Amino acid sequence: MDIKHTWSGDVVIDLVAPDGSTYRLKNSSSSSTPNVATTYLVNASSEVANGTWRLKVQDVFSQDTGYVDAWRLTF
């Protein structure tokens, strides 16, 4: 995934399965580095692959801005 953000520690990321189950990929932290460009591995073996998977990205603090530039889900 590639998320552009001025303060990466402000960003919380969840993967939401078709049935509404959520998988926390990243918690907020004190990191002041910009952007989140990484790969996360999730054990979603109990989920059905078919359906709409969503990426939920939250900025949990104020003052900064960002956007999801790209993300991909691979089974």
C-alpha positions as CSV (number, residue, x, y, z in Angstrom):
1,M,0.0,0.0,0.0
2,D,1.0,3.6,-0.5
3,I,-0.5,6.2,1.7
4,K,0.7,9.8,1.5
5,H,0.5,11.6,4.8
6,T,2.6,14.3,6.4
7,W,2.8,12.4,9.8
8,S,2.5,8.6,9.5
9,G,2.0,8.1,13.2
10,D,-1.4,9.7,12.9
11,V,-2.6,7.0,10.6
12,V,-4.7,4.0,11.7
13,I,-5.4,1.3,9.0
14,D,-7.9,-1.5,9.0
15,L,-8.8,-4.1,6.4
16,V,-12.5,-4.8,6.4
17,A,-13.7,-8.2,5.1
18,P,-17.0,-8.7,3.2
19,D,-18.7,-9.9,6.3
20,G,-17.6,-6.8,8.3
21,S,-14.7,-8.4,10.2
22,T,-11.8,-6.0,10.6
23,Y,-8.1,-6.7,10.7
24,R,-6.0,-3.9,12.2
25,L,-3.0,-3.4,10.0
26,K,-1.5,-0.3,11.7
27,N,-2.1,1.5,15.0
28,S,-1.3,5.1,15.6
29,S,2.2,5.8,17.0
30,S,4.6,8.6,17.7
31,S,6.4,8.3,14.3
32,S,6.9,11.6,12.6
33,T,8.1,10.1,9.3
34,P,5.9,10.9,6.3
35,N,3.9,8.4,4.3
36,V,3.1,4.7,4.8
37,A,4.6,2.6,2.0
38,T,4.6,-1.1,3.1
39,T,3.1,-4.5,2.8
40,Y,1.0,-6.1,5.5
41,L,0.3,-9.8,5.9
42,V,-3.0,-10.9,7.4
43,N,-4.2,-14.4,8.2
44,A,-7.7,-14.1,6.8
45,S,-8.0,-17.9,6.1
46,S,-11.4,-17.9,7.9
47,E,-12.8,-15.4,5.4
48,V,-14.5,-15.9,2.0
49,A,-12.3,-14.2,-0.6
50,N,-15.3,-13.2,-2.8
51,G,-17.0,-10.0,-2.0
52,T,-16.1,-6.4,-1.4
53,W,-13.0,-5.8,0.7
54,R,-12.4,-2.3,2.0
55,L,-9.4,-0.4,3.4
56,K,-10.4,1.9,6.2
57,V,-7.8,4.6,6.8
58,Q,-8.2,7.1,9.6
59,D,-6.2,10.2,10.6
60,V,-6.7,10.1,14.4
61,F,-5.1,13.5,15.1
62,S,-5.8,16.9,13.6
63,Q,-3.5,19.3,11.7
64,D,-2.2,17.0,9.0
65,T,-3.5,15.8,5.7
66,G,-3.1,12.7,3.5
67,Y,-4.6,10.4,1.0
68,V,-4.5,6.7,-0.1
69,D,-2.4,6.8,-3.3
70,A,-2.7,3.0,-4.0
71,W,-3.5,-0.3,-2.3
72,R,-3.9,-3.9,-3.5
73,L,-5.2,-7.1,-2.0
74,T,-3.7,-10.4,-3.0
75,F,-4.9,-13.9,-1.9
